[in-house]
Amino acid sequence: MSTDVGAVRSVVEDMIVTDDGQTWDPCGIIIEPGDPTVMADKVQEVISDVDLYERLSLNARGRVEAAYDLVKVNASCNTIYRQGGAGEQTVTRTDQEEHEEQHRRRRAWIRYGNPLERGGWTSRSPTTGRPSSSPGRPRQQPASRRHDRT
């Protein structure tokens, strides 16, 4: 039993058809909000009709298992995401290229510090080919190169 607010009607009443062709009918009764008498009458109708109660209960359970399983929802979102242009990479890196990228990031980490503290990895300088510094934070020299040592 639910009132007709938000997307509740589609969750309760829309027929669900699974990938294997199984269908799930409505799992509840929708009423207009603000009328407690109608709500009480519909609740009484459901609890007094065992067949209606059983049908709604079985449909509710089946709908949740069919449409709201976390693995299935994630797979559906992934499919939609990829159909929207975020498909798999067409160019794959070789193991050597991946190794070089990891090495470059490690060197940048050592030289420039934690990239998360600076707002993420920065782009490479077009002139030197090295990662450019964060614009808002001056680069700190290692202790061995500081001129203000005491």
JOPEJO-V654256 format. One record per residue. N is the residue number from 0. RES is the residue in one small letter. PSI is psi in radians with two decimals (none if undefined). OMEGA is omega in degrees with one decimal (* if undefined). BURIAL is # if it has 9 or more other ideal C-beta (glycine too) atoms within 8 Angstrom, else .. Layout:
n = {N N}
res = {RES RES}
psi = {PSI PSI}
omega = {OMEGA OMEGA}
burial = {BURIAL BURIAL}
This chain:
n = {0 1 2 3 4 5 6 7 8 9 10 11 12 13 14 15 16 17 18 19 20 21 22 23 24 25 26 27 28 29 30 31 32 33 34 35 36 37 38 39 40 41 42 43 44 45 46 47 48 49 50 51 52 53 54 55 56 57 58 59 60 61 62 63 64 65 66 67 68 69 70 71 72 73 74 75 76 77 78 79 80 81 82 83 84 85 86 87 88 89 90 91 92 93 94 95 96 97 98 99 100 101 102 103 104 105 106 107 108 109 110 111 112 113 114 115 116 117 118 119 120 121 122 123 124 125 126 127 128 129 130 131 132 133 134 135 136 137 138 139 140 141 142 143 144 145 146 147 148 149}
res = {m s t d v g a v r s v v e d m i v t d d g q t w d p c g i i i e p g d p t v m a d k v q e v i s d v d l y e r l s l n a r g r v e a a y d l v k v n a s c n t i y r q g g a g e q t v t r t d q e e h e e q h r r r r a w i r y g n p l e r g g w t s r s p t t g r p s s s p g r p r q q p a s r r h d r t}
psi = {2.27 2.75 2.76 1.40 2.58 -2.36 0.29 -0.70 -0.78 -0.58 -0.66 -0.70 -0.49 2.38 2.42 2.28 2.14 2.98 -0.55 0.15 0.01 2.43 2.57 2.13 3.10 2.65 0.28 -3.07 2.32 2.34 2.84 2.48 2.68 0.13 1.58 -0.45 -0.78 -0.74 -0.84 -0.72 -0.76 -0.68 -0.78 -0.71 -0.77 -0.77 -0.33 -0.26 1.73 -0.68 -0.76 -0.80 -0.81 -0.75 -0.80 -0.71 -0.81 -0.70 -0.68 -0.81 -0.81 -0.69 -0.76 -0.79 -0.60 -0.69 -0.32 0.35 2.26 -0.74 -0.76 -0.72 -0.77 -0.71 -0.72 -0.77 -0.72 -0.75 -0.81 -0.74 -0.79 -0.59 -0.41 0.15 -0.01 0.67 3.11 2.67 2.38 -0.43 2.15 2.56 2.56 2.88 -0.66 -0.78 -0.70 -0.75 -0.78 -0.70 -0.76 -0.71 -0.76 -0.74 -0.69 -0.77 -0.73 -0.67 -0.82 -0.76 -0.72 -0.08 -3.07 2.12 -0.45 -0.51 -0.37 -0.03 0.37 3.06 2.44 2.92 2.91 2.56 2.30 -0.42 -0.75 -0.39 0.02 2.79 2.38 2.71 2.79 2.34 -0.55 -0.07 2.08 2.56 2.32 2.27 2.54 2.70 -0.57 -0.33 -0.05 2.46 -0.22 0.45 2.57 none}
omega = {179.2 175.0 -175.7 178.2 177.5 -177.4 -176.7 -178.1 -179.0 179.7 -175.2 -170.2 -177.0 177.1 177.6 176.2 -178.3 179.2 -179.7 174.1 178.9 -179.2 177.8 -179.6 179.5 -176.1 180.0 179.2 179.2 175.8 176.8 -180.0 172.3 -179.9 -176.8 179.0 177.5 177.9 -179.9 179.2 -179.2 176.6 178.4 178.7 -177.5 -176.7 178.8 179.9 -175.1 -179.7 178.1 179.2 -178.9 -179.7 179.4 -179.2 180.0 177.5 179.5 180.0 -179.5 179.7 -179.5 -179.9 -177.1 -169.9 -172.8 174.3 -174.2 -179.3 -179.6 179.4 178.5 178.7 178.5 178.1 179.2 179.0 179.4 179.3 -179.2 176.8 -179.2 175.7 -179.8 -177.0 -179.1 178.9 178.2 178.8 178.2 179.2 172.7 177.9 -180.0 179.8 178.3 178.2 179.5 178.6 177.8 178.5 178.5 179.9 177.3 178.4 179.2 179.5 -179.4 -174.7 -172.1 179.3 -177.4 -178.5 179.9 176.8 -178.8 -179.2 175.4 179.0 -179.5 -179.7 178.7 176.0 -179.3 -177.3 -176.2 -177.2 179.1 176.7 178.9 -177.9 174.4 -175.3 -175.1 -174.7 178.6 -179.9 179.6 179.1 173.8 -176.5 -177.8 -177.8 -178.6 179.2 -175.7 179.2 177.4 *}
burial = {. # # # . . . # # . . # . . . # . # . . . . . # . # # # # # # . . . . . . # # . . # # . # # . . . . . # # . # # # . # # . # # . . # # # . . . # # . . . . . . . . # . . . . . . . . . . . . . . . # . . # . . # # . . # # . . # . . # . . # . . . # . # # . . . . . # . # . . . . . . . . . . . . . . . . .}
